Amino acid sequence: MSGEAQSKPIRSGQRWNRQNIYICKNKTRQMTLPKFILGDNTDYPNAIFVIHTEFPMFIINLEDDEVEWLEDFDQHDQKELELETENLITEATAFYDREVARYDE
């Protein structure tokens, strides 16, 4: 993983805040997350989840294209969201296709 930031595991006494920052003994560290994360769950055997970790944060189930937004939006955000939604879903699908291709290699 050359060129990528390495994050340290969280230990007892540390806590997370919503921006993926953990705070410990007056020190703050930013955890580096990829833009997309692939997820699965044995309770949903046919579901393929892609988690988008940047604004606007969401989870899409590629099985049925259902989107769960992890953000609250005001009117300004709503307009931006409407413009970006199709592009973000296309990016999430392309990420999944890329990951599957890498597994097949």
N, C-alpha and C positions, 0 to 999 in steps of 0.2 A: 504494500500500500504506500508506495513512495509518493511524496507530495501531499498526502492527506493527513489532516490533523488526527492525532490519537487522543481519545478521551479516556480518563481514568474511571474505574468502576466506583460507584457510590458506596460509601461505607456507613456503618452505624454512626448516628449523630449528624449525618448530612441530610439535607432535605432539598426537594426540587421545587421550583416555582413554574409557572405556566410557560415561560419562555425557554424551557429546557436548560435552565441555569441551576446549578446546585450550589448551596451556600453552606460553608463549614468554617467555624472558628474565624469569622470575619474575613474569609477569603471567598471570592466568587469566581467560578470557572464556567465557561460556556461549553456545553456539550455540542459537538458537531454532528448534525444529522444529515443524511442524504435527503434530497428533495422528495424522493419517493421511497417507500418501504413496502415490500411485498408481504402480505400476511395471510395466514390460513387458520382454520379452527375446526377441530374434529366434530364440533356440534353442528357445523354447516359444511358437510363434506363436498358439496358441489360449488360452494362459494369460492371466489378468488378475490381477495381484498387488496386494494392498493391504497396506501395511506399517503396523503400529500401533507408534508410537514411545514410548508411555508404558507404565508397568507395568500389566499384564504385556506385554512386547514380543513381537510375533508377526508372521508373514507368512501371509496367507490367499490361496490361489489360488481365485478365484471360479468358475473353470471346473469344479472338482470339490469345492470346499469343504474342501480339505486345508489343515490349519493346521500351521505349523512354529513352535514356541515358541522364542524367543530368550533364555529365562530358565531358570534352575534353580530348582526349587520345593522348599520343605520342606513338612511336613505341614500347617502352618497356612496357607501359601500355596495348597496344593492344594485345601483346602476353599473358600477365597475364590475361587479360579480356577473351580471347578465352578459356583459361584453366578453368576459374571460372564461365563462363556464365551458363552452364548447372546446376552446383551445386547451384548457386544463384536462378535460376528459380525454381528448386526443393524445395529450402528452402522457397521461397515466396509462392508456392502452399501449402506446408505443414503448413505454418503460416495461410493461409486462411482457410484450412480445420480445424485447431485447433480452430480458432475464431468462425466458424460456429457451431462446436460441442459445444462450450461453450454457444452460444446463445440458442441451443436446450435443454440445461440442465434445 
